[in-house]
Amino acid sequence: MAAPLALLTFEEVMAATGQNPDLMADSADAVASAIERATLKLENFLRTSFLPLVMQDWFHLDPKVCGAPVNHFYKCLLTNGCMRFDGVVTVSVADEFEGPYTDEPLYLSDLRTGVVQVPAANRACKWARVTYTSGFLNRTEMPREIRQALLCFVPLLMLSSSAATAEPKQAVSQAAKASALDAMAVDMLPKYFRRVGAVLLPMHSEYALYAP
């Protein structure tokens, strides 16, 4: 998979932390590294990629394996959340994994968390294939909650790195600041949380970079 997107710039981090970019120019490489690590940290926390991707996920809707549907729907957790609002979600179903597949128009979706609810089939076994796009083409597409969480994680990671070589009292202070920043970041993200209870996970996934 491609490298993480640069969803923040050095200048944005300096502005958010109240630093003079000219005085901090020697730290540009360290900040760039912290931005990349913060992006990976947030992707891992939200269990999604921020890269712009075209995804296909396959789910096995077999009540013998996954249990009975809830309210006549199977709740499927896609590989990625942060689904693109300008994209098209297509759900299709088949009796066998190889198909043929037919479109299923009666489904429910949560684009932020990447959850799709598929109507339960009348037959015992069926496959569902969900095609969708996710992620961001550039930092201007990033939702403000994710942007602010990243702006908390960047100085958090820089503080964590410097705490390793700091004096004991200074290390305690830096650890406390890092913990506060971590809590602030998490507080901004509830509507993107992908720990959404009992869900079906994909049996197979395929992806390609999204290029509109």
Secondary structure by P-SEA (a helix, b strand, c coil): cccccccccaaaaaaaacccccccccaaaaaaaaaaaaaaaaaaaacccccccbbbbbbbbcccccccccccbbbbbcccccccccbbbbbbbccccccccccccccccccccbbbbbcccccccbbbbbbbcccccccccccaaaaaaaaaaaaaaaaaaaaaaccaaaaaaaaaaaaaaaaaaaaacccccccccccccccbbbbccccc
